[in-house]
Amino acid sequence: MTDENALIRERNRGHLAKQVMDNAVYQDVWAKFDANLLATITDGKTPDDRVLEARRGLIILRQIKRQIEKEFQTGLMATAELESTDSS
């Protein structure tokens, strides 16, 4: 039962992650932050310290996005596992 409870929690977290990823506000804000950081990095007039700061920000931003996507994928796997045990 503990394994099933863990799978249910993972499935629920996956659903929440999907809701975040599908949210229009999240998508708009994400795109703006990403674009602003990239613009700062690629602008030849940006001082080196600002470019370095923007690179770090972009790395962190993309790590966060990957983690949210990972939660979603884990939720999908948990859902599949729960469905396979239900049909057994």
C-alpha positions, 0 to 999 in steps of 0.5 A, spaced: 500 500 500 505 504 501 508 503 494 501 505 491 500 511 495 507 514 493 505 512 486 498 516 487 502 522 490 507 522 484 501 522 479 498 528 483 504 532 482 505 530 475 498 533 474 500 539 478 506 540 473 502 539 467 497 544 469 503 549 471 506 548 464 499 549 460 498 555 464 498 561 459 501 566 464 506 561 466 508 560 458 508 568 457 512 570 463 517 564 461 518 566 454 519 573 456 524 571 462 528 567 457 528 572 451 530 577 456 536 573 458 538 571 451 538 578 449 542 580 454 547 575 453 547 576 445 547 584 446 555 586 444 554 592 448 552 588 455 558 588 460 561 582 461 559 581 468 552 582 466 553 577 461 555 572 466 549 574 471 544 573 465 548 566 463 547 564 470 540 566 470 538 562 464 541 556 467 537 556 473 531 558 469 532 552 464 534 547 470 527 549 474 523 548 467 527 541 466 525 539 474 517 541 472 517 537 466 521 531 470 515 532 475 510 531 469 514 525 466 514 522 473 507 523 474 505 519 467 510 513 469 506 513 476 499 513 472 501 508 467 504 503 473 497 505 477 493 503 471 497 496 470 496 494 477 489 496 477 488 491 470 492 485 473 
